[in-house]
Structure formats: structure tokens, C-alpha cells
Amino acid sequence: MLSAKKSIFVMTAYLVIYIILINTGLLFILVPYLYIVSPFFIVWMVACILKDTRVKYPELKENEEWGYADKTKDELGFF
């Protein structure tokens, strides 16, 4: 699978091409097909993002339900 950044780039390019085809009327016959397959591409992108293990994030500690990977409790100021 692609990295998270690459999959987001691919989906952004797909969306831009889709919007250009709709607005210009070029190859308008492709627009319905692009619309039909877009949910599959979105699911693919989400899977790529969730399965990307290139960046290691710390595990949550005991009694922590949710946390930021780049900030400590002291930096957040809520605890």
C-alpha cells in the first residue's frame, strides 16, 4: 500500500480531475463512471492511512483514553 501522504495526494488529484471534467465538459462520458468508483477509492485511501506504520506513535498509558502524539499534558493545559 502507499503511504498516507501519497494516497491523499492521489485522491486529491482524482478529485481535481473529476471537478475539471465536470466543469469543462471534456470527456463528460467518464464522469458517471468516476462518480461510481469514487467510494471505492475513498475506502482505499482510508485503509492506506490507517495501515500506514511508517511513523511510530507512542502507546497510550494506563487510564488514558485518547491523546495527542505530538503534545504532552503540560503543553495542552487542560489537565
C-alpha positions in Angstrom: 0.0 0.0 0.0 1.0 3.6 -0.5 1.9 5.9 2.3 -0.7 8.1 3.9 0.6 11.2 2.2 0.8 9.6 -1.3 -2.8 8.2 -1.0 -4.1 11.6 0.0 -2.3 13.1 -3.0 -3.7 10.5 -5.3 -7.3 11.1 -4.1 -6.8 14.9 -4.3 -5.6 14.6 -7.9 -8.6 12.3 -8.6 -11.0 14.9 -7.2 -9.4 17.7 -9.2 -9.6 15.7 -12.4 -13.2 14.9 -11.6 -14.1 18.5 -11.0 -12.3 19.7 -14.1 -14.1 17.1 -16.3 -17.5 18.2 -14.8 -16.9 21.9 -15.3 -15.3 21.8 -18.7 -17.5 19.1 -20.3 -14.4 17.3 -21.7 -14.9 13.6 -21.7 -18.2 14.0 -19.9 -19.0 10.4 -20.6 -16.4 9.4 -18.0 -17.9 11.5 -15.2 -20.6 8.9 -14.2 -18.0 6.2 -14.0 -15.7 8.3 -11.9 -18.6 9.0 -9.6 -19.5 5.4 -9.3 -16.0 4.2 -8.4 -15.2 7.2 -6.1 -16.4 5.4 -2.9 -14.0 2.6 -3.5 -11.1 5.0 -3.9 -12.1 6.7 -0.7 -12.2 3.4 1.2 -8.8 2.6 -0.3 -7.4 5.9 0.9 -8.8 5.4 4.4 -7.3 1.9 4.5 -3.9 3.3 3.4 -4.0 6.0 6.1 -5.0 3.5 8.9 -2.5 0.9 7.9 0.5 3.2 7.4 3.0 2.3 10.0 5.9 4.4 8.8 5.5 6.8 11.7 5.7 5.3 15.2 3.3 6.9 17.7 3.6 6.2 21.5 1.0 3.9 23.0 -1.5 5.3 25.5 -0.7 4.8 29.1 -2.9 3.2 31.7 -6.2 5.1 32.2 -5.6 7.2 29.1 -8.5 7.0 26.6 -7.2 9.4 24.0 -4.2 11.6 23.4 -2.1 13.7 21.1 1.0 12.1 19.9 2.9 15.4 19.5 1.9 17.2 22.7 2.3 16.4 26.4 -0.4 17.0 29.0 1.5 20.1 30.3 1.6 21.6 26.8 -2.2 21.2 26.4 -3.0 22.9 29.6 -6.3 21.0 30.2 -5.1 18.6 32.9 
